[in-house]
Structure formats: structure tokens, C-alpha cells
Amino acid sequence: MTASSPSNADMFSFHRAHPEVSAELHLQRRSKALGQALANTRKIYLDVRFWLHLRDAERGRPRHPVHTQLLERFTALADRHLAVFPLSDAIALEVLKQKDLGTRQATARLIDRLGQGVALTDEELRCRTELAHFLHLGTPDILVHPLKELAWTCPMFVLGARYPQQTPFPPETERVIQKAFIDRGWTIPFEQLLDSLKNLEDPVDDLADVADRLNALNREHEHELRTFQKAVIDEMVGVVDLMRETIADVRHRQYQHFSGSTAAPTPDEWERHAQHGFSIVANAITAAPLQVGLRLPTPYIKAKCYAAVRWNRGQKLSGNDIYDFTHAAPAVGYCDAFFTDGPLARLLNSNQVNLAQEFGCFVESDEQAIADYAAQLLVEPDPAPTVD
């Protein structure tokens, strides 16, 4: 899904001619263009277990014959641009944890082949974008693009957008360098990125400790549970409460847009922005959790999953559950299909949680059913071509 990149000279000349475009805006435009290019392409999210099965099949050592079938059909879907299998921050971190460099690079190479240079933005940016999108809705004179166009990036930026800052160059030159860096990064495959990180220590895995702390809090507040919907609302408001800084930033940018002011906010103004914006979002969640949840998919999907654990009083949250919910949020919120393990698929399809139906995402764990789904996509008419 990536177009051929211009030469460095052309790249720098183009960006010098557009000094008014910041690096942040340039990255947003690239992401939006990618989202628009993906409009007619199925997005299929595979959890890490499926990536490992496919990798083993590609290396001639399938754990089950159906894995070879899946690999063949998924590859055909990708080659015909009928589907893309995007990378995410959660997948990238789990691949990084693989200790054998050979199999790790093989996994990354397969992700590049099926993912075609497409990744979902990291969770922090996704939440920021969703909140900004929600607070901008209905605001005069602010153009709001469809949310599903704004969640896409390249493997280079899957763990967050980083580009050179505080360089020794003048500001206008630094801006050109930043935008050229983004353009170059857009062409770097995941395998090359992982190769540059091969000496990086394994990501710290402390999710078991996080789960223990959350379980303790759940026990402490167990008496407050009245209905499942109230549990969902409480979880979602709690997530949004942790994002007051983001809310304040969005509200201040709105103020600057309409007032024309470029002054930095005072601490009191910042707090007012945070409190007012939080009240707007929290009141909306309380009044209409589903309608708001469809506009804030990342906090809503995670909140509903956590609420299901709280509601099932005999169940304890585990570190693996936290991983699962981190995969579920971008998969269900932004993709057409999500293939994962049995317990998570049953949770997302359950009558109580019902997230698969709410977001129109096909969630499945049975490998033969998944192979049949892929076969059906291959006989459907090709979509109209899109221009990168």
C-alpha cells in the first residue's frame, strides 16, 4: 500500500516549498491518505498465535495442515489487494519478545508480506485521536474526517511517531528534516525495523503485577456493582479520567482556533479545559454508552472487556487478559475481522459483551471456519482499485 518514494533531493525540495506544514500535520496527512486508500480493502487482524502458525507453515513446518491452507489463502488475499493484515503496537511488542532472532525476523518478514506496509497507530495516539474526533464533532468550522481513516500508519511508527527534534539546525530546516524523515520512515519494512532493534532488551513484562493490582481494586469496589451496563460506564469514565491532559490539549487547541490566540494557557486555564472537556465526555458516556463507545472505540472496547471480568465475580484478571484486550481494541474497533483464541472470541461474541456485533467485526477462533471465510473472500468480486 506504499507508493514509490521520491528521491531525497525531490523530498527536501518539496518540503522546503511548504514551510507552513508542520511535521505533525504532515504525518496526519500521510495517515489519512493511507486510511482513504484502505477504504475498499478488508482489514483482517491476526493475533500473534496466528502469525506464529503462518510463519511455521511458510518455513515448511506447519503444526496442522489447515495452517498451510490459511497461509495460501491469506497470501492470495494480500496479493490481490482484497485484504490487508495490519501490524499493531501490541503485535510488534509480542514479536519483539521472541528470543530466537531467526524466527523473529521470519515472523516480521511474513507480517511485511501480508501487512503490505500497513499498521494501526499506537494505543496512546489512537485514544488521543478518538477524543479529539469526539470533541470536534458538531464544532463549526472544524473539518472532521471519518474516524476509521485516521487510525493508520506505517511499521516505522507503530510504537509511536518519533522524528528528529532539538537539532542544531534553524527551525525551518529542522521542519524539512522532520518531514523528510517521516517520508523515509514510511518506506521502511517491519523486518528492517526489527533488525535495527535486535540488541534491544526484551520489553518489560509486568502485566501480571498490573493484573494483581486491578484484581485488588475490583475486590475493594465489588459492592458497587449493580448492573453490567453501570460497570461498563464506570470503566469507560475511569479510562477517560486518565486522559485529562489529552482532553485539555484538545480543548485548548479549539480555543486557539476560534480566538486566534497563540498564548500558552495558564495552569488555571489548562485545568478548566481539562475539567470542562472531561465533563462533556463523561456525561455523554453516562447518557449513551453505546453511541459514545462507537466514537471512542479504544476505551469502550477495553472498558467492556474489563467490565465483563468484574461482573463475573469468580473470575480473576490475568496478565494474558490485558494482552488480549489490548489486541481486541484496534482489531474490533477498526478491522473487518479478528482471528484470535477461543476464550477471547467467545467473550467478544457473547450476548452480554456483544462487541463483535456492535462494531460489525467477524470474530472467530476456529481455524477451519477462518479458512472458509478466506475462501469466500477470494470468490467475491474484486473491489474498485484504489490509488496510493
N, C-alpha and C positions, 0 to 999 in steps of 0.2 A: 504493500500500500504506500510505499515511499517512492517519490519521483527521483529521477537522476539529479544529483546535486550540481549546482553551478561551480565554476572554478573559484578559487579563493579570491582572485582579483575581481571577478564579477560580483562575488558576495560582498566584499568590502565596499566596492563602488556603489552598489545598490543601497547598502545601509548608510553610507556617508550622505547619500542623496535624500535620506528620510530621517533626519535627526530628531524629528518630533515623536518618533515611535520608540517607546522605552523597551527594554529587554522583556519586562513583564508583559507588556501588550503584545510584543512580537510572539512570545511563547503562547499566549492566549489565542492569537490568530492561527498559529500553526495547529494548536489543539482543536480549535473549532473547525478548521478546514479538514482535518482528519476525521472528525466526527461526522461532517457532512458527506465525506467520501464513503463512509461506512454505512450510510443510511439504508442502502438496499442489500447489505450483506449481513447474513446471520452471524451473531456473536455467540460463540459456544465456550463456556468457561469449564475447564477441566481442573479438578483438584489435583494435588501433587501425586496421589496414588495412581491416577490415570496416566499422568505424564511418565511415571516410572515404568508402568506396564508397557506403554507405547515405546519407550526407549529400549526396553529389553527386547521387544518384538523387532524393532529396527536393527538391533545388533544380532538378530538370528537366534535369540534365546527367549522366546515368548513363554510366559508362565502358564498360558492357556491359549488354545487355538483361536478363541474369539478376539484375543488381543491383536493378532495379526490381521484379522478381519477389520477391527476398528482402525488400525493404522492405515490400511489400504483405503478405507472409505473416508477417513478424515483427511488423508493426503489428497484424495481426489476432490473433496470439497474445497480444500485450500487452493489447489492448483487451478480449479475452475472459478475461483473467487466467489463461490457460493457461500462460504463460511470462513470466518477467521477465529482463531483460538487464542485470545489475548493473554498476555502476561499481566500479573498484578504484583503489588508490593509483597503481599503475603506469599505468593508463589516464589518470587525472587528470593526472599529470605529463607524459605524452606530449601530451595535448591542450593543456596549458599552453605547450608548446614551439612550437605553431603561431603564426606571426608575424602572419598576417592576422587582425585582430580579428573581422571579419565572418564568415569561415568558422569561426573558433574558436568563436564564440557559436552558430553554426548546428549545429556538432558537439555542443556542450553541450546545446542545446535538444532534439536528437534523443535524446541519452542520457537526458534527463529523461523524454521521452515513452515510450521503450521500457523504461527502467530503473525507472520508477514510484517514484522516491524511495528506491531500494534500492541500497546499496553494501556491499562487503566491507570489513571492518575492515583497517586498515593492517598491513603485514607484522610490524612490531615487536609490536603488540598481539596479532596472531594467534599468533605464536610464544609469547608470554607465556601466552596463554590455553591453548594446547595443552600447554605444560609443566605449568601448574597443574592442568589436567584430568588429565594422566597421573599426576602425583604424588598427586592426591587419590583416584584410583581405588582402591577397596578400603579406604579410610580410614574407620573407623567415625564416624558422627555428622556426616559432611560430605556434603551433598547434591550430587551431580554430575549436571548436566543433559547431554543428548546434545550432543556437540561441535558438530555441524552447526547447532545452534540458536544458537551463541554467536559466530558469525563475521560478524554482520550489523550494519550501521549505516546512517546517512543520508549524503548527499553532503557535508553540512557538516563531518562528522568523518572523511571518507575518508582524509585525510592525518594523522590523529591527533586525539585528543579534547583540545580546548582550551576552557577556560572561565575566567571571571574569578577571580583569586587575589590574595591580599595586598591586598584592598581596604581602604579606611578604615572599613568598617562592622564592627560586632561580629560574632563568628564565626557566631552563629545567623542573623543577617541575610545574611551572605555566603553561607551554605549555601543559603538560599532563593533568592538571586540566581543562584547557580550552577545550581541545578536548573531555574529558570525559563529561564535562558539555553539549557540543553540542550533544553528543550521547544520554545523558539522556533527554535533551530537545526534541529530535526528537520523543520521545515516549509519550510526554505529550499532551493530547487532548485539544481542544479549550475550552471545558466546564470547565476543571480544571484550565486552564489559567484564564478564566473569573472569576472563583470563587476566585482566589487569588487577583483579581482586584476589588472585589465587593465594597470596600470602596473608590475606586478611584473617584474623582470628574469627572463630565461629561466633555468630551473633549470640548474645547472652540470652539464655532460655530460662527466664524466671517466671513463666506463666503459671507454674504450679503454685508458687508463692502468691501470685495475684489471685488465683482461684481460691486459695485458702482464706485470704483476706475478704474476698467477696462472699464466701460462704458464711464467715463470721458475721458480716453485716446483714446478710439475709436472715440469719437466726435472730439477730438483735431486733430486726424490724418485721419479723414474721407475723406478729399480732396485728399489723397494719393492713394485711392483705384482706380485701373484701371481695373484689371481683377480678377476673383476669384482665379486663379492659383497664381497670384502675391501675393494675400492676404495670401494664404497658405504658400508660400515660406517665406514671411516676418514673419509670426507667428512662423514657424519652426526655422528659423535662430535666432529669438529672444529667443526661448527656449534654443537652443544650446549655445547662447551667455551667458546665465546664468550659464552654466556648464563649464566655463573655468578652474576652479580648477580641475574638474574631467579630462578634456582633458589634462591639464598639467601633472597630475599624470600618466595618461596612456602613454603619450609621454616620460616622464622621465623613466618609467619602461622599455619602449622599448630601450631607450638609454643605460640603465644599462645592459639589456640583451645582447646587441651586443658589448658594450665596456668592459664589465666585471667590470666596476667601481661600487663601493658601496658608493661613496661620495654623501653627500646631495647636491642638486642643490643650486646655489647662487640665490638671488632674480632675477637677470637679466636672468639667465638660465631658471628659472621657467616661467618667463614672455615670453621668446622666445618659450618655449614648448607650452604654452597656445595659443599664437598668431598663431604659425605655424599650430598647430592642428586645431584650430578654422577655419583658412583659408581653410584648406583641406576640412573640413566638410561643411562649408558654401558654398564654390564653387561647391561642389558636389550636394548640395541641389538645388542650383540655376540652375544647368545644367540638373538635372534629379530628380525632387522631388519625383516621384512615386518610382523609383528604389531605391533611398536612403531611402524613407519612409518605404519600406518593410523591410529594415535592421535596421531602427530606429523606430519601431512601436509606442513606447510610445509617443515621441514628435510629431510624424507625425499625429497620430490619434487625439490627443488633439489639435494640430495646425489646422487640417482640420475642427474640430468641432467649434473652436473659430472663424475661418475664415468665416464659414457659418453664424454665428451670426453677424459678422461685415458686411458681404456682404448684408445681409437683413437689410437695414438701418433703418427700422422701428422697429426692434426688440432690446430689451434690455436684456443683460445678467443678469441672476439671480443667487442667491446662489445655488439653486437646479440644475441649468445648470452645475455649476462647479462640484457638486457631480456626476452628470450624466456622464460628460466627464471623470472624474476620474475612474468611473466604466468601461466606454467604452474602454479605452486604453488597459488594460490587457485582457478584455473579447474578443474584436475583434482581438487583436494582437496575442493572444496565445491560444484561445479556438476555438472549432468547432461550438459552438452555444452560443448565448447570448439571454436570455429572460428578457425583460425589459418593460418599459411602452411605450404607443403609440407614443408620440412625439419623444422620442429618437430613437425608432425603425424606424420611418418614416425618420428621419434625416439620419441615417446610411445607409438606403436602397435607399435614394433619388438619382436621376441621377447625381446631382451635387456633392454631397459628396461621394457616391458610395463606402464607406469603407467596407461594408459587402461583396460586390463582390470582391473588390481588395484583401481582406485577406481570402476569401473563408469561411466566417463565416455566419452561418444561424442565422439571427437576426429576432426575432418575438415578438409580444406583445399579439396577440390573443390567449387566453388560450386554446380554443378547438384545434386550429392549433398546438399548442405546445403539447397537449395530443396526437394528431395524429402522430406527429413527434416521440414522445417517443414510441408509439405503433409500429411504423415502425422499430425502432432500435431493439425492442425486438424480432422481427421475422427475423432479419438478422442473418447470421451465426456468431457464436462466433469467435472472433479473436484468433490468436495463443496465448497461455499463455505466460506471461512474468514472469521473475524471479526477485523478490525483491532484 
